[in-house]
Amino acid sequence: MDCVNASNGVWLVKVPKYISEQWSKSSAPDVGKLSISKVDAPRSGSALDIRFVLNDCLAQNSDDGPIPKEHEFLMTNNTGQKLYVCSQSGEKVGFEGRVIERAECRPSSGDKDYIKMKKLLVFRANQPVRTVKQLGVIVNFFKPIADHQNNIDFDLKKKNEGFKVRSDKGKVQELLFEAFEKHQYYSIKDLVRVTLQPMAYLKLILKEFCNYNIKNPHKNMWQLKPEYGQYTMDCVNASNGVWLVKVPKYISEQWSKSSAPDVGKLSISKVDAPRSGSALDIRFVLNDCLAQNSDDGPIPKEHEFLMTNNTGQKLYVCSQSGEKVGFEGRVIERAECRPSSGDKDYIKMKKLLVFRANQPVRTVKQLGVIVNFFKPIADHQNNIDFDLKKKNEGFKVRSDKGKVQELLFEAFEKHQYYSIKDLVRVTLQPMAYLKLILKEFCNYNIKNPHKNMWQLKPEYGQYSKKQKKPNKNQ
């Protein structure tokens, strides 16, 4: 900042817009005359009568017709504010002086040119923006197209394809896995074309075992999740036939606890007159050791297999060891293991489970020992200290904006970064009012290393940037 002219006194005058426009257009050095005279009985509080007469050439050559020539200055109060006028030439900024008087330039009362000018402006403002104009020449008229060719082609294609019907979930998954064996990435349109399924239904299935890429280089593409896509399948045992059997929970728990190789005996015999549609009578007898050592008491030993229909479905059993995944076989029979009808141990076990389920979760317990009783505190000590501190400080009253700015600039001369709480403590101003002032000449840091801190804008700051260390190779 060039502070040579900082002590000079200058006047800050607000002029009408039409005068400023004429001054900006004019290249003549003489734009008017200013007369200052003393008044014995001042009306507006000022002992000076200041009048400005615009140059005749500027007053007559306006685009809106003649503008007012004679104007008077209305002086305003300038106490309690320190204002300076600055100028900038390229990167050089300097003071032109300190404002000692403030005034407003107004046209003289009853000026005829001013009244005519205002009437013209009001008349122009009331004119409609859009008007109807009669054409003297015939204009070519084109009828609007009822349906464009691209819309017709799209409707025809949709009609030929027909409505997409939801297929079985398993079949759709097979189609998707076959597709991902050929390529790693697919767009949703390509997968719709492969599976011929509705897009909404297809997205529900894809979310189970696929990831959607939202970043480049494969943005908006689907790919298999790592647990599905990076394993090599061992298909040596894929042709083996296996049975898929659903067993009760109490049997699976006993099997998981047992370390013995023998968990029971399975007997299969033929039946001449089958009841359930199967020609086999299959029974399973649990090991005596496992049946007696249950946490819920004795569990049923004898069970029978109920065979279910397996037609129309292709199911396989897989196993995983680390990153290696392989087929154990194809499901050729499906069955359900049930306890034999009328088994006494099963009836006892179900009665025990129902009894436990009906027990209340919370019960009342009578205490035989006196328990220490603490009364609740009405108000904690930290709340009392905070209220006392707030009462001693009193309410923060908004000070003059100029004084607050001076305090802030003095603070930023000491340190470069401040939090809002520190600035409230320095200025003793309300936080909301202080933020309004800070936004004018300060920046708020939202990133590290000075996150949530305020600092002066570059045009106000006087901090020099750190010099870069020279490179050893240079």
TISE-909116 format. One record per residue (C-alpha): residue number from 1; x, y, z. Coordinates in steps of 0.1 Angstrom, whole numbers, plus 5000, padded with zeros to 4 digits. Each point is the difference from the previous one (the first is absolute). Layout:
SITE / NUM / X / Y / Z .
...
END
This chain:
SITE / 1 / 5000 / 5000 / 5000 .
SITE / 2 / 5012 / 5035 / 4991 .
SITE / 3 / 4992 / 5021 / 5031 .
SITE / 4 / 5015 / 5034 / 4988 .
SITE / 5 / 4965 / 5016 / 4995 .
SITE / 6 / 4983 / 4983 / 5029 .
SITE / 7 / 4999 / 5032 / 5020 .
SITE / 8 / 4983 / 5021 / 4972 .
SITE / 9 / 4963 / 5009 / 5006 .
SITE / 10 / 4975 / 4990 / 4973 .
SITE / 11 / 4963 / 5003 / 4995 .
SITE / 12 / 4978 / 4970 / 4993 .
SITE / 13 / 4970 / 5011 / 4978 .
SITE / 14 / 4972 / 4978 / 4987 .
SITE / 15 / 4988 / 5012 / 4966 .
SITE / 16 / 4969 / 4990 / 4979 .
SITE / 17 / 5004 / 4973 / 4974 .
SITE / 18 / 4994 / 5022 / 4970 .
SITE / 19 / 5029 / 5023 / 5010 .
SITE / 20 / 5024 / 4971 / 5005 .
SITE / 21 / 4991 / 4987 / 4965 .
SITE / 22 / 5006 / 5034 / 4984 .
SITE / 23 / 5034 / 5003 / 5018 .
SITE / 24 / 5011 / 4966 / 4988 .
SITE / 25 / 4991 / 5009 / 4964 .
SITE / 26 / 5016 / 5034 / 5000 .
SITE / 27 / 5036 / 5006 / 4992 .
SITE / 28 / 5000 / 5037 / 5007 .
SITE / 29 / 5019 / 5012 / 5031 .
SITE / 30 / 4972 / 5024 / 5010 .
SITE / 31 / 4968 / 4982 / 5012 .
SITE / 32 / 4984 / 5028 / 5020 .
SITE / 33 / 5004 / 5026 / 5027 .
SITE / 34 / 4999 / 4997 / 5038 .
SITE / 35 / 4991 / 5030 / 5022 .
SITE / 36 / 5004 / 5001 / 5038 .
SITE / 37 / 4986 / 5028 / 5021 .
SITE / 38 / 4993 / 5006 / 5037 .
SITE / 39 / 4965 / 5001 / 5014 .
SITE / 40 / 4991 / 5021 / 5031 .
SITE / 41 / 4969 / 4979 / 5009 .
SITE / 42 / 5007 / 4964 / 4989 .
SITE / 43 / 4970 / 4977 / 4994 .
SITE / 44 / 5015 / 4965 / 4996 .
SITE / 45 / 5026 / 5004 / 5029 .
SITE / 46 / 5029 / 5011 / 4977 .
SITE / 47 / 5013 / 5036 / 4998 .
SITE / 48 / 5009 / 4996 / 4963 .
SITE / 49 / 4977 / 5004 / 4970 .
SITE / 50 / 5016 / 4978 / 4973 .
SITE / 51 / 4986 / 4999 / 4964 .
SITE / 52 / 5012 / 4982 / 4969 .
SITE / 53 / 4991 / 5011 / 4964 .
SITE / 54 / 5005 / 4975 / 4973 .
SITE / 55 / 5016 / 5009 / 4967 .
SITE / 56 / 4975 / 5011 / 4973 .
SITE / 57 / 5015 / 4975 / 4975 .
SITE / 58 / 4996 / 4970 / 5023 .
SITE / 59 / 4965 / 5011 / 5011 .
SITE / 60 / 4986 / 5002 / 4964 .
SITE / 61 / 5018 / 4970 / 4984 .
SITE / 62 / 4983 / 4973 / 5022 .
SITE / 63 / 4983 / 4969 / 4984 .
SITE / 64 / 4969 / 5007 / 5021 .
SITE / 65 / 4997 / 5037 / 4990 .
SITE / 66 / 5010 / 5030 / 5021 .
SITE / 67 / 5010 / 4992 / 5036 .
SITE / 68 / 5001 / 5023 / 5030 .
SITE / 69 / 5028 / 5025 / 5001 .
SITE / 70 / 4998 / 5015 / 5035 .
SITE / 71 / 5006 / 4978 / 5030 .
SITE / 72 / 5005 / 5006 / 5038 .
SITE / 73 / 5021 / 4981 / 5025 .
SITE / 74 / 4984 / 4985 / 5031 .
SITE / 75 / 5027 / 4995 / 5027 .
SITE / 76 / 4997 / 4968 / 5021 .
SITE / 77 / 5015 / 4992 / 5035 .
SITE / 78 / 5035 / 4984 / 4998 .
SITE / 79 / 5007 / 4997 / 5038 .
SITE / 80 / 5010 / 4966 / 5014 .
SITE / 81 / 5013 / 4986 / 4967 .
SITE / 82 / 5035 / 4999 / 4986 .
SITE / 83 / 4998 / 4996 / 4962 .
SITE / 84 / 5028 / 5002 / 4974 .
SITE / 85 / 5000 / 5002 / 4962 .
SITE / 86 / 5024 / 4976 / 4982 .
SITE / 87 / 5011 / 4997 / 4964 .
SITE / 88 / 5015 / 4971 / 4981 .
SITE / 89 / 5023 / 5001 / 4969 .
SITE / 90 / 5009 / 4965 / 4990 .
SITE / 91 / 5014 / 4983 / 5031 .
SITE / 92 / 5008 / 5033 / 5017 .
SITE / 93 / 4974 / 5011 / 5027 .
SITE / 94 / 5002 / 5033 / 5018 .
SITE / 95 / 4980 / 5024 / 5022 .
SITE / 96 / 4985 / 5032 / 4984 .
SITE / 97 / 4990 / 5015 / 5033 .
SITE / 98 / 4977 / 4998 / 5030 .
SITE / 99 / 4963 / 5008 / 4997 .
SITE / 100 / 4993 / 5032 / 5020 .
SITE / 101 / 4966 / 5009 / 4985 .
SITE / 102 / 4972 / 4979 / 4986 .
SITE / 103 / 4973 / 5015 / 4977 .
SITE / 104 / 4972 / 4991 / 4976 .
SITE / 105 / 4995 / 5018 / 4967 .
SITE / 106 / 4963 / 5006 / 4992 .
SITE / 107 / 4982 / 5020 / 4973 .
SITE / 108 / 4986 / 5033 / 5011 .
SITE / 109 / 4963 / 4998 / 5011 .
SITE / 110 / 4975 / 5009 / 4972 .
SITE / 111 / 5025 / 4994 / 4972 .
SITE / 112 / 4979 / 4996 / 4968 .
SITE / 113 / 5026 / 4979 / 4982 .
SITE / 114 / 5001 / 4976 / 5029 .
SITE / 115 / 4962 / 4996 / 5000 .
SITE / 116 / 5000 / 4994 / 4962 .
SITE / 117 / 5027 / 4974 / 5004 .
SITE / 118 / 4982 / 4981 / 5027 .
SITE / 119 / 4967 / 5000 / 4980 .
SITE / 120 / 5019 / 4985 / 4970 .
SITE / 121 / 5015 / 4973 / 5022 .
SITE / 122 / 4966 / 4991 / 5015 .
SITE / 123 / 4984 / 4999 / 4965 .
SITE / 124 / 5028 / 4976 / 4988 .
SITE / 125 / 4996 / 4978 / 5030 .
SITE / 126 / 4963 / 4996 / 4993 .
SITE / 127 / 5005 / 4989 / 4964 .
SITE / 128 / 4993 / 4963 / 4994 .
SITE / 129 / 5031 / 4979 / 4993 .
SITE / 130 / 4983 / 4979 / 4973 .
SITE / 131 / 4978 / 5016 / 4974 .
SITE / 132 / 4979 / 4987 / 4971 .
SITE / 133 / 5013 / 5009 / 4966 .
SITE / 134 / 4981 / 4996 / 4967 .
SITE / 135 / 5020 / 4984 / 4973 .
SITE / 136 / 4997 / 5013 / 4964 .
SITE / 137 / 5017 / 4969 / 4984 .
SITE / 138 / 4986 / 4965 / 5000 .
SITE / 139 / 5021 / 4976 / 5022 .
SITE / 140 / 5004 / 4963 / 4991 .
SITE / 141 / 4979 / 4980 / 5024 .
SITE / 142 / 5011 / 4964 / 5009 .
SITE / 143 / 4976 / 4977 / 5017 .
SITE / 144 / 5013 / 4982 / 5031 .
SITE / 145 / 5009 / 4964 / 4996 .
SITE / 146 / 4977 / 4977 / 5020 .
SITE / 147 / 5027 / 4974 / 5006 .
SITE / 148 / 5036 / 5001 / 4991 .
SITE / 149 / 5017 / 4971 / 4982 .
SITE / 150 / 5023 / 4990 / 5029 .
SITE / 151 / 4969 / 4997 / 5023 .
SITE / 152 / 4983 / 4978 / 4975 .
SITE / 153 / 5030 / 4977 / 4997 .
SITE / 154 / 5003 / 4998 / 5038 .
SITE / 155 / 4963 / 4991 / 5004 .
SITE / 156 / 5002 / 4974 / 4972 .
SITE / 157 / 5031 / 4984 / 5016 .
SITE / 158 / 4983 / 4999 / 5034 .
SITE / 159 / 4969 / 4984 / 4985 .
SITE / 160 / 5020 / 4973 / 4982 .
SITE / 161 / 5019 / 4991 / 5032 .
SITE / 162 / 4969 / 4999 / 5022 .
SITE / 163 / 4998 / 5004 / 5037 .
SITE / 164 / 5028 / 4985 / 5021 .
SITE / 165 / 4987 / 4975 / 5025 .
SITE / 166 / 5019 / 4991 / 5032 .
SITE / 167 / 5016 / 4966 / 4998 .
SITE / 168 / 5011 / 4978 / 5029 .
SITE / 169 / 5028 / 5015 / 5020 .
SITE / 170 / 5022 / 4970 / 4998 .
SITE / 171 / 4999 / 5000 / 4962 .
SITE / 172 / 5008 / 5037 / 4998 .
SITE / 173 / 5030 / 4994 / 5023 .
SITE / 174 / 5012 / 4972 / 4977 .
SITE / 175 / 4998 / 5023 / 4970 .
SITE / 176 / 5019 / 5028 / 5018 .
SITE / 177 / 5028 / 4977 / 5011 .
SITE / 178 / 5004 / 4987 / 4965 .
SITE / 179 / 5002 / 5035 / 4987 .
SITE / 180 / 5026 / 5010 / 5026 .
SITE / 181 / 5021 / 4970 / 4990 .
SITE / 182 / 5005 / 5016 / 4966 .
SITE / 183 / 5006 / 5036 / 5011 .
SITE / 184 / 5008 / 5017 / 5033 .
SITE / 185 / 4980 / 5032 / 4996 .
SITE / 186 / 4964 / 5006 / 4987 .
SITE / 187 / 4977 / 5029 / 4997 .
SITE / 188 / 4964 / 4996 / 5012 .
SITE / 189 / 4987 / 5003 / 4964 .
SITE / 190 / 5022 / 4971 / 4989 .
SITE / 191 / 4988 / 4978 / 5029 .
SITE / 192 / 4964 / 5008 / 4991 .
SITE / 193 / 5007 / 4989 / 4964 .
SITE / 194 / 5016 / 4968 / 5013 .
SITE / 195 / 4974 / 4989 / 5025 .
SITE / 196 / 4969 / 5016 / 4985 .
SITE / 197 / 4988 / 5011 / 5034 .
SITE / 198 / 4985 / 5033 / 5013 .
SITE / 199 / 5027 / 5024 / 5011 .
SITE / 200 / 4986 / 5005 / 5035 .
SITE / 201 / 4998 / 4963 / 5007 .
SITE / 202 / 5035 / 4994 / 4985 .
SITE / 203 / 5015 / 5027 / 5023 .
SITE / 204 / 4986 / 4983 / 5031 .
SITE / 205 / 5017 / 4967 / 4990 .
SITE / 206 / 5033 / 5018 / 4991 .
SITE / 207 / 5003 / 5017 / 5034 .
SITE / 208 / 5004 / 4966 / 5017 .
SITE / 209 / 5032 / 4989 / 4983 .
SITE / 210 / 5012 / 5030 / 4979 .
SITE / 211 / 5016 / 5034 / 5006 .
SITE / 212 / 4991 / 5032 / 4981 .
SITE / 213 / 5030 / 5021 / 4990 .
SITE / 214 / 4995 / 5038 / 5005 .
SITE / 215 / 5035 / 5010 / 4990 .
SITE / 216 / 5021 / 4998 / 4969 .
SITE / 217 / 5014 / 4980 / 4981 .
SITE / 218 / 4968 / 4978 / 5002 .
SITE / 219 / 4974 / 5025 / 5011 .
SITE / 220 / 4963 / 4989 / 5000 .
SITE / 221 / 5011 / 4964 / 4994 .
SITE / 222 / 4992 / 4968 / 5020 .
SITE / 223 / 5025 / 4974 / 5011 .
SITE / 224 / 5000 / 4970 / 5022 .
SITE / 225 / 5008 / 5004 / 5037 .
SITE / 226 / 5035 / 4987 / 5010 .
SITE / 227 / 4986 / 4970 / 5019 .
SITE / 228 / 4983 / 4989 / 4967 .
SITE / 229 / 5024 / 5011 / 4974 .
SITE / 230 / 5036 / 4991 / 5010 .
SITE / 231 / 4996 / 4962 / 5008 .
SITE / 232 / 5007 / 4971 / 4977 .
SITE / 233 / 4974 / 4973 / 5002 .
SITE / 234 / 5010 / 4963 / 5005 .
SITE / 235 / 4975 / 4981 / 4978 .
SITE / 236 / 5015 / 4965 / 5005 .
SITE / 237 / 4971 / 4988 / 5023 .
SITE / 238 / 4972 / 5019 / 4981 .
SITE / 239 / 4985 / 4968 / 4986 .
SITE / 240 / 4997 / 4983 / 5034 .
SITE / 241 / 4965 / 4995 / 5013 .
SITE / 242 / 4993 / 5013 / 5036 .
SITE / 243 / 4970 / 5003 / 5023 .
SITE / 244 / 4989 / 5034 / 5014 .
SITE / 245 / 4984 / 4993 / 5034 .
SITE / 246 / 4985 / 5025 / 5024 .
SITE / 247 / 5006 / 4990 / 5037 .
SITE / 248 / 4985 / 5015 / 5032 .
SITE / 249 / 5020 / 5026 / 5018 .
SITE / 250 / 5006 / 4979 / 5031 .
SITE / 251 / 5018 / 4973 / 4979 .
SITE / 252 / 5022 / 5026 / 4982 .
SITE / 253 / 5010 / 5015 / 5033 .
SITE / 254 / 5010 / 4965 / 5014 .
SITE / 255 / 5019 / 4992 / 4968 .
SITE / 256 / 5020 / 5033 / 5002 .
SITE / 257 / 5010 / 4992 / 5036 .
SITE / 258 / 5009 / 4964 / 4994 .
SITE / 259 / 5035 / 4989 / 4990 .
SITE / 260 / 4991 / 4963 / 4996 .
SITE / 261 / 5000 / 4986 / 4965 .
SITE / 262 / 4968 / 4980 / 5007 .
SITE / 263 / 4969 / 5022 / 5005 .
SITE / 264 / 4972 / 4975 / 4992 .
SITE / 265 / 4987 / 4973 / 4977 .
SITE / 266 / 4981 / 5003 / 4968 .
SITE / 267 / 4977 / 4971 / 4988 .
SITE / 268 / 4984 / 4999 / 4965 .
SITE / 269 / 4974 / 4973 / 4991 .
SITE / 270 / 4975 / 4995 / 4971 .
SITE / 271 / 4963 / 5004 / 5006 .
SITE / 272 / 4974 / 4981 / 4979 .
SITE / 273 / 4972 / 5025 / 5006 .
SITE / 274 / 5016 / 5035 / 5003 .
SITE / 275 / 4979 / 5027 / 5018 .
SITE / 276 / 5020 / 5032 / 4993 .
SITE / 277 / 5007 / 4992 / 4963 .
SITE / 278 / 5035 / 4985 / 5007 .
SITE / 279 / 5008 / 4963 / 4998 .
SITE / 280 / 5026 / 5003 / 5027 .
SITE / 281 / 4996 / 4999 / 5038 .
SITE / 282 / 5030 / 5020 / 5013 .
SITE / 283 / 5006 / 5003 / 5038 .
SITE / 284 / 5028 / 5016 / 5020 .
SITE / 285 / 5009 / 4991 / 5036 .
SITE / 286 / 5021 / 5025 / 5019 .
SITE / 287 / 5030 / 4988 / 5021 .
SITE / 288 / 4990 / 4993 / 5037 .
SITE / 289 / 5029 / 5023 / 5013 .
SITE / 290 / 4988 / 5030 / 4979 .
SITE / 291 / 4963 / 4994 / 5009 .
SITE / 292 / 5006 / 5000 / 5038 .
SITE / 293 / 5026 / 5028 / 5002 .
SITE / 294 / 4978 / 5028 / 4988 .
SITE / 295 / 4998 / 5033 / 5020 .
SITE / 296 / 4961 / 4998 / 4998 .
SITE / 297 / 4998 / 4964 / 5013 .
SITE / 298 / 4995 / 4968 / 4979 .
SITE / 299 / 4992 / 5006 / 4963 .
SITE / 300 / 4983 / 4977 / 4975 .
SITE / 301 / 5021 / 4971 / 4987 .
SITE / 302 / 4979 / 4985 / 4972 .
SITE / 303 / 4992 / 5021 / 4969 .
SITE / 304 / 4984 / 4994 / 4966 .
SITE / 305 / 5008 / 5016 / 4967 .
SITE / 306 / 4972 / 5017 / 4980 .
SITE / 307 / 5010 / 5001 / 4963 .
SITE / 308 / 4991 / 5031 / 4980 .
SITE / 309 / 4996 / 5006 / 4963 .
SITE / 310 / 5033 / 5011 / 4982 .
SITE / 311 / 4988 / 5003 / 4964 .
SITE / 312 / 5006 / 5032 / 4980 .
SITE / 313 / 5029 / 5012 / 5022 .
SITE / 314 / 5037 / 4996 / 4995 .
SITE / 315 / 5018 / 5003 / 5034 .
SITE / 316 / 5036 / 4995 / 5008 .
SITE / 317 / 5019 / 4998 / 5033 .
SITE / 318 / 5033 / 5020 / 5002 .
SITE / 319 / 5028 / 5001 / 5025 .
SITE / 320 / 5026 / 5027 / 5008 .
SITE / 321 / 5035 / 4996 / 5014 .
SITE / 322 / 5018 / 5033 / 5002 .
SITE / 323 / 4999 / 5015 / 4965 .
SITE / 324 / 4992 / 4966 / 4984 .
SITE / 325 / 4964 / 4993 / 4991 .
SITE / 326 / 4988 / 4967 / 4986 .
SITE / 327 / 4969 / 4979 / 4992 .
SITE / 328 / 4991 / 4971 / 5024 .
SITE / 329 / 4973 / 4987 / 4977 .
SITE / 330 / 4966 / 5005 / 4984 .
SITE / 331 / 4968 / 4997 / 5022 .
SITE / 332 / 4981 / 4969 / 4989 .
SITE / 333 / 4977 / 4997 / 5030 .
SITE / 334 / 4985 / 5024 / 5025 .
SITE / 335 / 4987 / 4989 / 5034 .
SITE / 336 / 4989 / 5013 / 5034 .
SITE / 337 / 5011 / 4983 / 5032 .
SITE / 338 / 4971 / 4999 / 5026 .
SITE / 339 / 4996 / 4983 / 5034 .
SITE / 340 / 4978 / 4969 / 5000 .
SITE / 341 / 4964 / 5006 / 5008 .
SITE / 342 / 4991 / 4996 / 5037 .
SITE / 343 / 5036 / 5002 / 5012 .
SITE / 344 / 4999 / 5007 / 5038 .
SITE / 345 / 5034 / 5018 / 5001 .
SITE / 346 / 4989 / 5023 / 4972 .
SITE / 347 / 4968 / 5009 / 5019 .
SITE / 348 / 5019 / 5007 / 5032 .
SITE / 349 / 5025 / 5022 / 4982 .
SITE / 350 / 4972 / 5020 / 4983 .
SITE / 351 / 4983 / 5005 / 5034 .
SITE / 352 / 5032 / 5012 / 5015 .
SITE / 353 / 5006 / 5025 / 4972 .
SITE / 354 / 4964 / 5013 / 5002 .
SITE / 355 / 5004 / 5004 / 5038 .
SITE / 356 / 5032 / 5020 / 4996 .
SITE / 357 / 4985 / 5022 / 4973 .
SITE / 358 / 4971 / 5009 / 5024 .
SITE / 359 / 5024 / 5011 / 5028 .
SITE / 360 / 5001 / 5038 / 5006 .
SITE / 361 / 5033 / 5016 / 4989 .
SITE / 362 / 4999 / 5024 / 5030 .
SITE / 363 / 4991 / 4988 / 5035 .
SITE / 364 / 4996 / 5017 / 5034 .
SITE / 365 / 5027 / 4990 / 5026 .
SITE / 366 / 4998 / 5008 / 5037 .
SITE / 367 / 5033 / 5013 / 5014 .
SITE / 368 / 5011 / 4990 / 5035 .
SITE / 369 / 5028 / 5026 / 5003 .
SITE / 370 / 4995 / 5038 / 5003 .
SITE / 371 / 5012 / 5017 / 4968 .
SITE / 372 / 5015 / 5035 / 5001 .
SITE / 373 / 4976 / 5026 / 4987 .
SITE / 374 / 5013 / 5031 / 4983 .
SITE / 375 / 4977 / 5030 / 4994 .
SITE / 376 / 5002 / 5015 / 4965 .
SITE / 377 / 5018 / 5033 / 4997 .
SITE / 378 / 4977 / 5029 / 4990 .
SITE / 379 / 5028 / 5020 / 4983 .
SITE / 380 / 5036 / 4989 / 4995 .
SITE / 381 / 5029 / 5022 / 5009 .
SITE / 382 / 5012 / 5005 / 4964 .
SITE / 383 / 4966 / 5014 / 4991 .
SITE / 384 / 5000 / 5023 / 5030 .
SITE / 385 / 5035 / 5013 / 4990 .
SITE / 386 / 4989 / 5006 / 4964 .
SITE / 387 / 4969 / 5019 / 5010 .
SITE / 388 / 5021 / 5022 / 5025 .
SITE / 389 / 5026 / 5007 / 4973 .
SITE / 390 / 4972 / 5009 / 4975 .
SITE / 391 / 4984 / 5023 / 5026 .
SITE / 392 / 5033 / 5018 / 5007 .
SITE / 393 / 5007 / 5006 / 4964 .
SITE / 394 / 4966 / 5013 / 4992 .
SITE / 395 / 4983 / 5003 / 4966 .
SITE / 396 / 5022 / 5008 / 4970 .
SITE / 397 / 4989 / 5032 / 4983 .
SITE / 398 / 5008 / 5008 / 4964 .
SITE / 399 / 5026 / 5027 / 4997 .
SITE / 400 / 5006 / 5022 / 4970 .
SITE / 401 / 5012 / 4981 / 4969 .
SITE / 402 / 5030 / 5022 / 4995 .
SITE / 403 / 5012 / 4995 / 5036 .
SITE / 404 / 4996 / 4962 / 4997 .
SITE / 405 / 5020 / 5000 / 4968 .
SITE / 406 / 5028 / 5020 / 5017 .
SITE / 407 / 5002 / 4974 / 5028 .
SITE / 408 / 5001 / 4972 / 4975 .
SITE / 409 / 5028 / 5015 / 4980 .
SITE / 410 / 5020 / 5006 / 5031 .
SITE / 411 / 4995 / 4963 / 5010 .
SITE / 412 / 5011 / 4988 / 4965 .
SITE / 413 / 5031 / 5021 / 5003 .
SITE / 414 / 5011 / 4977 / 5029 .
SITE / 415 / 4989 / 4966 / 4986 .
SITE / 416 / 4991 / 4988 / 4966 .
SITE / 417 / 4973 / 4974 / 5010 .
SITE / 418 / 4971 / 5003 / 5025 .
SITE / 419 / 4971 / 4978 / 5010 .
SITE / 420 / 4966 / 5017 / 5004 .
SITE / 421 / 5000 / 4995 / 5038 .
SITE / 422 / 5033 / 5019 / 5003 .
SITE / 423 / 4987 / 5029 / 4978 .
SITE / 424 / 4968 / 5001 / 5022 .
SITE / 425 / 5022 / 5003 / 5031 .
SITE / 426 / 5021 / 5028 / 4983 .
SITE / 427 / 4971 / 5021 / 4987 .
SITE / 428 / 4973 / 4991 / 5026 .
SITE / 429 / 4974 / 4999 / 4972 .
SITE / 430 / 4972 / 4975 / 4993 .
SITE / 431 / 5012 / 4971 / 4978 .
SITE / 432 / 4974 / 5005 / 4973 .
SITE / 433 / 5008 / 5037 / 4996 .
SITE / 434 / 5037 / 4993 / 5000 .
SITE / 435 / 4997 / 4974 / 4972 .
SITE / 436 / 4982 / 5026 / 4978 .
SITE / 437 / 5030 / 5024 / 5004 .
SITE / 438 / 5026 / 4972 / 4995 .
SITE / 439 / 4985 / 4989 / 4967 .
SITE / 440 / 5009 / 5034 / 4984 .
SITE / 441 / 5037 / 4998 / 5004 .
SITE / 442 / 5009 / 4965 / 5013 .
SITE / 443 / 5001 / 4965 / 4987 .
SITE / 444 / 4988 / 4969 / 5019 .
SITE / 445 / 5022 / 4970 / 4998 .
SITE / 446 / 4982 / 4966 / 4995 .
SITE / 447 / 5031 / 4979 / 4995 .
SITE / 448 / 5031 / 4991 / 5021 .
SITE / 449 / 5024 / 5012 / 5013 .
SITE / 450 / 4980 / 5030 / 5012 .
SITE / 451 / 4965 / 4985 / 4999 .
SITE / 452 / 4971 / 5021 / 5015 .
SITE / 453 / 5022 / 5030 / 5002 .
SITE / 454 / 4996 / 5036 / 4986 .
SITE / 455 / 5027 / 5019 / 4982 .
SITE / 456 / 5002 / 5033 / 4980 .
SITE / 457 / 4994 / 4999 / 4963 .
SITE / 458 / 5031 / 5003 / 4978 .
SITE / 459 / 4992 / 5036 / 4990 .
SITE / 460 / 4998 / 5010 / 5037 .
SITE / 461 / 5028 / 4978 / 5014 .
SITE / 462 / 5035 / 5012 / 5005 .
SITE / 463 / 5017 / 4966 / 5005 .
SITE / 464 / 5028 / 4991 / 4977 .
SITE / 465 / 5000 / 4965 / 4984 .
SITE / 466 / 5028 / 4976 / 5010 .
SITE / 467 / 5029 / 5000 / 4976 .
SITE / 468 / 5005 / 4966 / 4983 .
SITE / 469 / 5033 / 4983 / 5008 .
SITE / 470 / 5024 / 4999 / 4970 .
SITE / 471 / 5005 / 4966 / 4984 .
SITE / 472 / 5035 / 4985 / 5006 .
SITE / 473 / 5002 / 4989 / 4963 .
SITE / 474 / 4994 / 5036 / 4988 .
END
